[in-house]
Amino acid sequence: MSNRESNGEDAAKAEAVENVESGARSQVPGAEPETVEEHLEKGFDDAGVDVPQDKVSEMADEIHRDKDAQIEE
């Protein structure tokens, strides 16, 4: 595999991760971190993207914190 092919795959993976994260932000507003995490995991599985569990948990916590910040405004 060439660097160009590898870079294309990396870009596609990054785009898939962004799409799943964006979907979780809009589809599970007000959800607890565990629910957000489940949504993220399903989205990553559906997209065929392997994301480490610690990263999924970190993303879920961030999405949950963002929701809390919006409520406080």
trRosetta pair geometry for C-beta under 8 A, 3 or more apart (Angstrom, degrees):
i j d omega theta_ij theta_ji phi_ij phi_ji
1 5 4.8 -117 -169 83 89 131
1 6 5.6 105 134 -56 117 90
2 5 4.9 100 55 7 76 99
2 6 7.0 -139 100 -2 41 89
3 6 5.4 -56 -145 41 34 113
3 7 6.0 36 155 -21 69 105
4 7 5.8 -52 -145 36 28 111
4 8 6.4 31 152 -21 61 106
5 8 5.6 -55 -151 35 31 114
5 9 6.5 30 152 -17 65 104
6 9 5.8 -54 -150 37 32 110
6 10 6.3 34 151 -20 65 105
7 10 5.5 -51 -145 36 33 114
7 11 6.3 35 154 -20 65 104
8 11 5.7 -52 -147 36 30 111
8 12 6.4 31 153 -18 64 105
9 12 5.6 -53 -146 37 33 111
9 13 6.3 34 153 -20 66 104
10 13 5.7 -53 -147 36 31 111
10 14 6.3 31 154 -19 65 106
11 14 5.7 -52 -145 37 31 112
11 15 6.3 32 154 -19 64 106
12 15 5.7 -54 -147 37 31 112
12 16 6.4 33 153 -20 64 105
13 16 5.7 -54 -149 35 32 112
13 17 6.4 33 153 -19 65 105
13 49 5.6 137 -145 -129 81 109
14 17 5.7 -53 -148 35 31 112
14 18 6.4 32 153 -18 64 106
15 18 5.7 -54 -148 37 32 112
15 19 6.3 33 153 -21 65 106
16 19 5.7 -54 -147 36 31 112
16 20 6.3 28 156 -17 65 106
16 44 7.6 100 139 -124 109 61
16 47 4.3 145 -169 170 122 141
16 48 7.8 -73 -158 61 163 70
16 49 4.7 173 110 -53 136 142
17 20 6.0 -56 -147 37 29 108
17 21 6.2 27 155 -17 65 110
17 44 7.4 24 -105 -104 68 98
17 49 6.1 -158 -65 157 77 158
17 51 6.4 122 -112 -84 110 130
18 21 5.8 -57 -144 40 29 110
18 22 6.1 30 157 -20 65 109
19 22 5.8 -54 -144 38 28 111
19 23 6.3 30 155 -20 62 107
19 43 7.8 -159 107 175 81 124
19 47 7.3 144 75 -97 117 146
20 23 5.7 -55 -149 36 30 113
20 24 6.4 32 152 -21 64 104
20 40 6.0 94 148 -143 113 65
20 43 3.6 143 -140 132 107 132
20 44 5.7 57 -144 -63 173 65
20 47 6.0 -103 -58 -10 121 145
20 49 7.3 -139 -14 49 145 139
21 24 5.7 -53 -150 34 31 112
21 25 6.6 35 151 -22 64 103
21 40 7.0 27 -92 -118 59 106
21 59 5.8 -101 -114 -166 109 131
21 63 7.4 -157 -163 -70 81 121
22 25 5.7 -52 -152 32 33 114
22 26 6.6 13 157 -5 65 109
23 26 6.1 -68 -147 45 30 98
23 27 5.5 5 167 -3 71 123
23 39 7.7 -149 113 158 95 113
23 43 6.0 161 71 -114 134 147
24 27 6.3 -64 -122 47 23 96
24 28 5.7 -27 -167 28 64 114
24 36 5.6 86 179 -159 120 84
24 39 4.8 137 -117 110 96 123
24 40 5.2 -2 -76 -71 152 80
24 43 6.7 -111 -52 -4 99 152
24 59 7.7 80 70 141 155 112
24 60 7.7 -88 166 -103 149 68
24 63 5.8 -53 121 -118 112 165
25 28 7.9 -55 -101 50 6 76
25 29 7.7 39 168 -79 46 76
25 63 5.5 -135 -91 -135 74 109
25 66 7.1 -20 -132 85 106 147
26 29 7.2 -17 -159 -45 25 98
27 39 6.6 178 88 -160 116 144
28 31 3.9 -29 165 -1 103 143
28 35 5.9 -176 -167 127 136 107
28 36 5.4 175 100 -96 143 70
28 39 5.1 -140 -30 -27 145 164
28 63 7.7 52 79 143 107 136
29 67 6.2 156 -158 -118 65 118
30 67 5.9 179 -77 -171 34 139
31 35 3.9 -112 -180 87 119 129
31 36 5.2 148 96 -52 119 81
31 39 7.5 79 94 -10 167 135
31 64 7.3 -94 90 -99 66 88
31 67 7.6 172 39 -46 55 170
32 35 5.1 93 57 7 73 103
32 36 7.2 -142 97 -4 37 90
32 64 6.8 22 -167 -118 31 130
33 36 5.6 -57 -146 39 34 112
33 37 6.0 39 155 -25 68 106
33 57 7.6 46 168 -157 118 68
33 60 4.7 98 -165 138 78 106
33 61 5.3 16 -125 -87 131 57
33 63 7.9 138 -116 66 66 89
33 64 4.5 -57 -75 -34 79 154
34 37 5.6 -52 -147 34 30 115
34 38 6.6 33 153 -20 63 102
34 60 7.5 79 -72 165 16 146
35 38 5.7 -50 -151 33 33 111
35 39 6.5 34 150 -18 64 105
36 39 5.6 -56 -152 36 33 113
36 40 6.3 34 151 -20 67 105
36 59 7.9 -146 140 115 113 78
36 60 4.1 148 98 -145 108 87
36 63 4.9 179 -162 81 150 132
36 64 5.8 -141 3 -54 151 92
37 40 5.6 -53 -147 36 32 112
37 41 6.3 33 155 -20 66 105
37 56 5.8 89 -147 145 86 100
37 57 6.1 12 -112 -101 128 55
37 60 3.9 -23 -67 -78 78 161
38 41 5.8 -53 -146 36 30 111
38 42 6.4 29 156 -17 64 106
39 42 6.0 -56 -149 37 28 109
39 43 6.3 28 154 -18 63 110
40 43 5.7 -60 -149 39 30 112
40 44 6.2 27 157 -17 67 107
40 51 7.7 -76 155 72 107 147
40 56 5.2 163 111 -153 132 94
40 59 5.9 133 -122 94 159 127
40 60 5.9 -120 2 -69 140 94
41 44 5.9 -56 -146 38 29 108
41 45 6.3 31 155 -19 64 107
41 56 6.0 52 -71 -160 81 150
42 45 5.7 -55 -148 37 31 112
42 46 6.2 31 154 -19 65 108
43 46 5.7 -54 -145 37 30 111
43 47 6.2 19 157 -11 65 111
44 47 5.8 -61 -143 45 30 105
44 49 4.7 -95 -156 73 80 93
44 50 7.4 108 164 -98 117 16
44 51 5.0 -96 -132 13 153 114
44 56 7.2 -89 -8 -98 151 118
45 48 7.6 32 179 -71 30 33
51 55 5.2 -112 171 85 96 123
51 56 5.4 116 110 -60 115 92
52 55 4.6 88 67 6 86 106
52 56 7.2 -154 97 -8 44 85
53 56 5.5 -53 -148 34 37 113
53 57 6.3 36 155 -18 68 104
54 57 5.7 -52 -148 37 33 113
54 58 6.3 37 152 -22 64 106
55 58 5.5 -52 -146 36 32 115
55 59 6.4 34 154 -19 65 104
56 59 5.8 -55 -150 36 30 111
56 60 6.4 30 152 -20 64 107
57 60 5.7 -54 -147 36 31 112
57 61 6.4 31 155 -18 65 105
58 61 5.9 -54 -149 36 29 110
58 62 6.4 30 153 -20 63 107
59 62 5.6 -56 -149 36 31 113
59 63 6.4 31 154 -19 66 105
60 63 5.8 -53 -147 36 31 110
60 64 6.3 31 153 -18 64 108
61 64 5.6 -56 -148 39 31 112
61 65 6.2 32 153 -20 66 106
62 65 5.7 -52 -146 36 31 111
62 66 6.4 36 153 -23 63 103
63 66 5.7 -50 -150 32 31 115
63 67 6.8 35 150 -21 62 102
64 67 5.7 -52 -156 31 34 114
64 68 6.7 34 148 -18 65 104
65 68 5.5 -53 -150 36 37 113
65 69 6.3 39 151 -22 68 103
66 69 5.6 -52 -148 34 33 113
66 70 6.6 34 152 -21 64 103
67 70 5.8 -55 -153 32 32 111
67 71 6.7 34 150 -21 64 104
68 71 5.7 -53 -152 31 34 113
68 72 6.6 31 153 -19 65 107
69 72 5.8 -56 -151 35 33 112
69 73 6.9 44 151 -34 63 99
70 73 5.8 -44 -156 15 36 117
